[in-house]
Amino acid sequence: MTSRWKAAPLFVAAALATTALPAAAHAAPGRGTVEAVTEASLESGRLQTVSTRPGAVSRGVIGIRNKGTAPIDGLVVEIHLNDEHLAFARQYDNCWYQLGDGPDSAWCAFDEAFLTPKAVRQLQGPVFAVKADTAPGTTLTMTRFSWGSKDWADANGGIEAMAGAGAVKGTQGTLALEPGSPRLRSSPAVTEAGITTAVLTGGGTATGLPANPPVDPNTAQLAAVTEKGPETYQTKVGKLGPDTDFPGTVAVRNDGGKTVDGLVLELRLSDNDLSFTTRSSNCWYALEDKPDSAWCAFDDTLAADAVKKLATPIATTGATGREEIFKDVRFHWTTKAWADEHGGIQALTQLAATPGTSAVRGTGPALELATVAPGTALAGHLAGSTDFLLAVWAPGAGPSPSPTPAATPTTTKPATGGGTGDGSTGDGSSDGQAGGDGGGLPVTGTKTALVAGIGLALLLAGGAGLLVARRRKTRFLA
């Protein structure tokens, strides 16, 4: 293990600390224990650019991590779209919206959310979309979001008051939270993060309201389990190389008192560097625009306290990969009865498909489950039916892609509402890979000496910058 490998988290912290985001509109005491998290490059430290087609819902992740030592009971999130080419995909009944004059914004509350220390959650439903008439090649002004506790919001008058005069309450279903990946990272603003959207060429036109996924079903008390890392809340981190299977065990344990008859597994790959090993005949796949996802059905029964796992690997890497970039495979279990009540696995898969495309059924050998012997050391990283496999492309594991300059957008909308439109906190890619790594990184491959030098400089400068930023953080009190 090289010193570069050990120093990666410090390098990320330093790099992130040198990138500024606009201040939150309602910064206040009580937010210090939460981090706004989204997808960021571990190697460059930059927040990822999310590529989205005109008319399509963004796959940008709006997440939160509890970095404190006590649980948080109830959460609120503030979202600013900051660009006229973006719109909220649905208007949820647990949110208040400012629409029409200026950039659209929203405040949403999750009264029943309970965030334990170290836990990560993210918004589940479709949140915002690129308008269908947006010119391809455009890089849009950054969407920014921030979090707080419900107690903090109530002390400031509640989300209706914080949304401002003229705000309207949504009526189109309820926005839910789902477990978030441990690979998500915070911005230097800590309580605020941003998502830069690059508009791709082509794509369909939005046709009506996008479907709202059903909330996480756990009525059968199914627990997603896998290998654990050194801490109880950590997933074991595997290592990736060229053309290798994604390491880790995708397993389910029946924590209920009754046998479950029929199981369903939802899978979601993190980005373009991963693909499904086999397209199995008992699965339906959404493959247009990454990340790829699938729903698979099994006729197996699962007795109380029993554990079963996938008998074969689920995902495979490509020939190249960027060093020190985390990847994950999200897996979520439910019962076949629940899936059938919601239209079956084809309908559930279609929820993740790009507008204008359809879910496709696999034609390869069926994916199968194997019984796990009692006493096998598997546990749940999260309390529920969802968990993640986590792995990283280790230094020296194989070739890295050649650095390529970020694509130059056709037009760039000037910054409004405190956002940035120059791509300084994103990768600025519009290369046709939605949800991927977003173009070339400034340092790749095995240039260890260069990375070490840059990392040390960024660590010193970033640490000082972060300290100053935190000391100078403006607080607005109601």
C-alpha positions in Angstrom: 0.0 0.0 0.0 1.5 3.3 -1.1 1.5 6.6 0.9 -0.7 8.0 -1.9 -3.3 5.4 -1.2 -3.3 6.1 2.5 -3.5 9.8 2.0 -6.4 9.8 -0.4 -9.1 11.0 2.2 -6.8 13.9 3.2 -6.2 14.8 -0.4 -9.9 14.8 -1.1 -10.6 17.0 1.9 -7.9 19.5 0.9 -9.1 19.6 -2.7 -12.7 20.1 -1.8 -11.7 22.8 0.7 -10.3 24.9 -2.2 -13.6 25.0 -4.1 -16.1 27.7 -3.0 -19.8 27.4 -3.1 -22.3 30.2 -2.5 -23.5 30.6 1.1 -26.8 29.0 2.2 -29.7 31.4 2.2 -30.7 30.3 5.8 -27.4 29.3 7.4 -27.9 29.0 11.2 -26.7 27.2 14.3 -28.0 23.6 14.4 -26.8 22.7 10.9 -23.3 21.9 12.0 -24.0 18.2 12.5 -25.2 17.6 8.9 -23.3 17.4 5.6 -24.9 18.0 2.2 -23.4 15.2 0.0 -23.5 14.4 -3.6 -21.2 12.7 -6.2 -17.6 14.0 -6.3 -14.4 12.7 -7.8 -12.1 11.2 -5.1 -9.0 12.0 -7.3 -9.7 15.5 -8.3 -12.0 16.5 -5.5 -14.4 18.2 -7.9 -18.2 17.8 -7.7 -19.4 15.7 -10.6 -21.2 17.2 -13.6 -24.4 15.3 -14.3 -25.2 14.9 -18.0 -29.0 15.0 -18.8 -30.9 15.1 -22.0 -33.6 17.7 -22.8 -36.9 16.7 -21.3 -35.3 14.2 -18.9 -35.2 14.0 -15.1 -31.7 14.7 -13.6 -29.9 11.8 -11.9 -28.0 14.2 -9.7 -27.9 13.0 -6.1 -29.3 15.3 -3.3 -28.0 13.6 -0.1 -27.3 14.2 3.6 -24.9 12.6 6.1 -25.1 12.9 9.8 -21.6 13.7 10.9 -22.5 14.2 14.5 -22.6 11.7 17.4 -26.4 12.0 18.1 -29.3 11.0 15.9 -31.4 13.7 14.2 -35.1 13.3 14.4 -36.8 15.0 11.4 -35.1 16.7 8.4 -35.7 19.6 6.0 -34.0 20.3 2.7 -33.8 23.6 0.7 -33.3 23.3 -3.1 -32.5 26.2 -5.5 -32.6 25.4 -9.2 -30.9 28.7 -10.2 -31.5 28.2 -13.9 -34.6 29.0 -16.1 -33.9 25.8 -18.1 -34.6 23.6 -15.0 -38.0 22.8 -13.5 -39.2 20.7 -10.6 -40.3 17.3 -12.0 -43.1 17.0 -9.5 -44.5 19.2 -6.8 -44.7 17.1 -3.7 -47.2 17.5 -0.8 -44.4 17.7 1.8 -42.8 20.7 0.0 -43.5 24.4 -0.4 -42.4 25.9 -3.8 -41.5 29.4 -5.1 -42.3 29.3 -8.8 -42.4 31.7 -11.7 -40.5 34.9 -10.7 -36.8 34.1 -10.7 -35.2 30.7 -10.2 -37.6 28.1 -8.8 -36.9 26.9 -5.2 -38.4 24.6 -2.7 -38.3 23.6 1.0 -39.3 20.0 1.9 -39.8 18.4 5.3 -39.4 14.8 6.3 -41.1 14.6 9.7 -40.5 10.8 10.2 -36.9 10.8 9.1 -34.5 9.5 11.8 -30.9 9.9 10.8 -28.4 8.0 13.0 -24.8 9.0 13.3 -22.7 8.4 10.1 -25.9 7.5 8.2 -26.4 8.8 4.6 -29.8 9.4 3.0 -30.8 10.9 -0.4 -33.9 12.1 -2.1 -35.7 9.2 -3.8 -38.2 10.5 -6.2 -37.7 12.5 -9.4 -36.7 16.0 -8.2 -35.8 18.3 -11.1 -35.6 18.0 -14.9 -34.1 19.8 -17.9 -36.8 21.5 -19.9 -37.5 20.0 -23.3 -36.6 23.1 -25.3 -33.1 23.5 -23.7 -30.4 23.7 -26.3 -28.0 20.7 -26.3 -24.5 21.5 -25.3 -25.5 24.0 -22.6 -24.0 23.9 -19.2 -26.6 25.1 -16.7 -26.1 27.2 -13.6 -25.5 25.0 -10.5 -28.4 23.6 -8.6 -27.6 24.0 -4.9 -29.2 22.4 -1.8 -28.7 22.4 1.9 -30.1 20.5 4.9 -31.2 21.1 8.5 -33.0 19.5 11.3 -36.8 19.9 11.5 -36.4 21.4 15.0 -34.1 24.0 13.5 -36.7 24.7 10.7 -39.5 25.0 13.3 -37.5 27.4 15.3 -37.3 29.6 12.2 -41.0 29.5 11.5 -41.3 26.2 9.6 -40.8 25.5 5.9 -43.8 27.4 4.7 -42.4 30.6 6.2 -38.9 29.9 5.1 -40.1 29.3 1.5 -41.3 32.9 1.5 -44.4 34.9 0.6 -46.4 33.5 -2.3 -45.0 29.9 -1.9 -47.4 27.1 -2.9 -47.8 23.6 -1.4 -47.4 20.7 -3.7 -50.1 18.1 -4.3 -48.3 15.5 -6.5 -47.5 12.7 -4.1 -44.9 12.6 -1.3 -41.1 13.0 -1.7 -39.3 10.3 0.2 -35.8 9.5 1.4 -33.8 6.4 0.6 -30.5 5.1 1.8 -27.5 6.9 0.3 -24.2 5.5 -0.8 -21.2 5.8 1.6 -19.2 7.1 -1.4 -21.1 10.4 -1.5 -19.0 13.4 -0.4 -19.5 16.8 0.9 -18.5 20.2 -0.6 -16.3 22.7 1.2 -19.5 24.5 2.4 -20.3 21.3 4.2 -24.0 22.1 4.8 -24.5 23.0 1.2 -23.6 21.2 -2.1 -24.3 21.7 -5.7 -25.1 19.8 -8.9 -23.9 21.1 -12.3 -26.0 19.9 -15.3 -24.6 19.5 -18.8 -27.3 19.1 -21.4 -26.7 16.3 -23.9 -27.6 16.1 -27.6 -30.7 14.2 -28.5 -33.2 12.7 -26.1 -36.9 12.6 -25.9 -39.5 15.2 -24.9 -41.1 14.9 -21.5 -44.6 13.4 -21.7 -46.6 14.3 -18.6 -45.6 13.9 -15.0 -42.8 11.5 -14.3 -43.7 8.5 -12.2 -43.0 8.7 -8.4 -41.3 5.5 -7.2 -43.0 3.7 -4.3 -41.4 4.1 -0.9 -39.0 1.5 0.3 -41.0 -1.6 1.3 -39.8 -3.5 4.3 -43.0 -5.1 5.5 -41.5 -8.6 5.4 -38.5 -7.4 7.4 -36.0 -8.3 4.8 -32.5 -7.1 5.6 -29.9 -6.4 2.9 -26.6 -7.8 4.2 -23.0 -8.0 3.0 -19.4 -8.0 4.4 -18.6 -5.3 6.9 -15.6 -3.0 7.2 -13.6 -2.2 10.3 -16.4 0.0 11.7 -19.9 -1.2 12.3 -21.4 1.4 10.0 -18.8 0.9 7.2 -19.1 -1.4 4.2 -16.0 -3.4 3.4 -14.2 -1.7 0.5 -13.0 -4.1 -2.3 -10.4 -3.4 -4.9 -11.1 -3.1 -8.7 -8.9 -3.7 -11.7 -9.3 -4.1 -15.5 -12.1 -6.4 -16.6 -12.8 -7.8 -13.1 -16.0 -8.7 -11.3 -17.2 -6.3 -8.6 -16.2 -7.8 -5.2 -18.6 -8.3 -2.4 -21.7 -10.4 -1.5 -25.3 -9.4 -2.4 -27.3 -11.1 0.3 -30.7 -11.0 2.1 -31.7 -12.1 5.6 -35.3 -12.7 6.7 -35.6 -10.9 10.0 -39.3 -11.6 10.2 -41.0 -14.5 11.9 -42.6 -16.0 8.8 -41.2 -17.6 5.6 -41.2 -15.3 2.6 -42.4 -16.9 -0.7 -40.7 -15.2 -3.6 -38.0 -12.5 -3.6 -37.3 -9.5 -5.8 -33.9 -7.7 -6.0 -33.4 -4.1 -7.3 -29.8 -3.3 -8.5 -28.3 0.0 -9.5 -24.7 0.5 -10.8 -22.9 3.7 -9.9 -21.7 4.9 -13.3 -20.3 4.2 -16.8 -17.3 2.3 -15.6 -19.5 -0.7 -14.6 -21.8 -2.9 -16.6 -24.0 -5.9 -15.7 -22.0 -9.1 -16.1 -25.0 -10.9 -17.6 -28.4 -9.8 -18.7 -30.4 -12.6 -17.1 -33.8 -13.8 -18.3 -35.4 -13.3 -14.8 -34.4 -9.6 -14.8 -35.6 -6.4 -16.5 -33.1 -3.7 -17.3 -33.0 0.1 -17.7 -29.9 0.7 -19.8 -30.4 4.0 -21.6 -28.2 6.7 -20.0 -26.3 5.6 -16.9 -26.4 4.4 -14.2 -27.7 1.1 -15.4 -30.4 -0.5 -13.1 -32.4 -3.7 -13.0 -35.1 -5.6 -11.1 -34.9 -9.4 -10.8 -37.4 -11.9 -9.6 -36.7 -15.2 -7.8 -39.2 -18.0 -6.9 -37.1 -19.0 -3.9 -38.5 -19.1 -0.4 -36.7 -17.6 2.5 -37.3 -19.1 6.0 -37.2 -16.9 9.1 -33.6 -16.0 10.1 -32.3 -17.6 6.9 -29.8 -15.9 4.5 -29.4 -16.2 0.7 -27.1 -14.5 -1.7 -26.5 -14.1 -5.4 -24.7 -17.1 -6.7 -22.7 -15.2 -9.3 -21.1 -11.7 -9.6 -23.5 -9.0 -10.7 -21.2 -6.3 -12.3 -17.9 -6.1 -14.2 -15.4 -3.3 -14.7 -14.1 -2.1 -18.1 -10.6 -2.3 -19.4 -9.6 1.0 -17.8 -10.5 2.9 -14.6 -9.4 6.0 -12.7 -7.4 5.3 -9.7 -8.8 6.1 -6.2 -12.4 6.6 -7.6 -15.0 4.8 -5.5 -17.7 2.8 -7.2 -20.7 1.1 -5.8 -23.5 -1.3 -6.5 -26.8 -0.5 -4.7 -29.0 -3.5 -3.9 -32.5 -3.5 -2.4 -34.6 -6.5 -1.6 -38.4 -6.9 -1.4 -41.0 -9.6 -1.7 -42.4 -10.8 -5.0 -45.9 -10.1 -3.6 -45.1 -6.4 -3.0 -43.6 -6.1 -6.5 -46.7 -7.6 -8.1 -48.9 -5.1 -6.2 -46.9 -2.3 -7.8 -47.2 -3.6 -11.4 -44.4 -6.2 -11.4 -40.7 -5.9 -12.1 -41.1 -4.6 -15.6 -43.1 -1.7 -14.4 -40.7 -1.0 -11.6 -37.8 -1.0 -14.0 -39.5 1.4 -16.3 -39.5 4.0 -13.5 -35.7 4.3 -14.0 -35.8 4.3 -17.8 -35.0 7.4 -19.8 -38.1 9.2 -21.2 -38.8 7.8 -24.6 -37.1 4.4 -24.0 -38.3 1.2 -22.5 -37.1 -1.4 -20.0 -35.7 -4.5 -21.7 -35.8 -8.1 -20.5 -32.6 -10.1 -20.3 -32.0 -13.2 -22.5 -29.1 -14.7 -20.7 -28.9 -17.5 -18.0 -31.2 -16.8 -15.1 -29.7 -15.1 -12.0 -29.8 -17.6 -9.1 -29.7 -17.5 -5.3 -27.5 -19.7 -3.1 -28.1 -20.5 0.6 -25.6 -18.9 3.0 -24.4 -21.2 5.8 -25.4 -20.2 9.4 -22.7 -18.2 11.2 -21.3 -16.6 8.0 -20.2 -13.0 8.9 -22.6 -10.9 7.0 -24.4 -7.8 8.4 -26.4 -4.8 7.4 -24.6 -1.5 6.8 -28.0 0.2 6.9 -31.1 -0.6 8.9 -33.4 -1.9 6.2 -33.7 -3.7 2.9 -31.1 -1.6 1.0 -27.3 -1.7 1.2 -24.2 -1.1 -1.0 -21.2 -2.9 -2.3 -18.3 -0.5 -2.3 -15.0 -0.8 -4.2 -12.2 1.4 -5.5 -9.8 1.1 -8.4 -6.5 0.6 -6.6 -3.2 2.3 -7.6 -1.3 0.1 -9.9 -4.2 -2.2 -10.6 -4.2 -1.5 -14.3 -4.4 1.2 -17.1 -6.2 4.5 -16.6 -7.9 6.4 -19.3 -5.8 9.1 -21.0 -6.7 12.6 -19.6 -9.0 14.5 -22.0 -10.0 18.1 -21.8 -13.5 18.9 -20.6 -15.9 19.5 -23.4 -16.6 23.2 -24.2 -20.4 23.8 -24.0 -22.1 25.6 -26.8 -23.5 28.2 -24.5 -23.0 28.9 -20.8 -25.8 30.6 -18.9 -24.5 33.4 -16.6 -24.6 32.7 -12.9 -27.8 33.8 -11.2 -29.1 33.5 -7.7 -25.6 32.8 -6.2 -24.8 29.8 -8.4 -21.9 29.3 -10.7 -22.1 28.7 -14.4 -18.5 28.4 -15.4 -18.1 24.7 -14.4 -15.5 25.6 -11.7 -17.0 23.1 -9.3 -17.9 20.4 -11.8 -16.2 18.5 -14.5 -17.9 20.4 -17.3 -18.6 17.4 -19.4 -21.1 17.0 -22.2 -19.7 13.9 -23.7 -22.9 11.9 -23.8 -22.3 9.9 -20.6 -25.1 10.6 -18.2 -24.2 10.3 -14.5 -20.6 9.4 -15.3 -17.3 10.8 -14.3 -17.8 13.8 -16.6 -14.7 14.2 -18.7 -10.9 14.0 -18.0 -9.5 14.5 -14.6 -6.4 16.8 -14.1 -4.3 14.0 -12.6 -4.8 10.3 -13.6 -2.8 7.1 -13.9 0.3 6.4 -11.9 1.8 9.8 -11.6 2.5 9.3 -8.0 5.1 12.0 -7.5 2.9 14.6 -9.2 -0.2 13.7 -7.1 1.9 13.6 -3.9 3.2 17.1 -4.5 -0.2 18.6 -5.5 -1.8 16.7 -2.7 0.5 18.2 -0.1 0.1 21.7 -1.4 -3.7 21.4 -1.5 -3.7 19.8 1.9 -1.9 22.8 3.4 -3.9 25.4 1.5 -7.2 23.6 1.7 -6.9 23.1 5.5 -6.3 26.8 6.0 -9.0 27.8 3.6 -11.5 25.5 5.3 -10.6 26.9 8.7 -11.1 30.5 7.5 -14.3 29.6 5.7 -15.8 28.0 8.8 -14.7 30.9 11.0 -16.2 33.5 8.6 -19.4 31.6 7.8 -22.3 34.1 7.9 -25.2 33.0 10.0 -28.8 34.3 9.4 -31.2 33.9 12.3 -34.9 34.3 12.1 
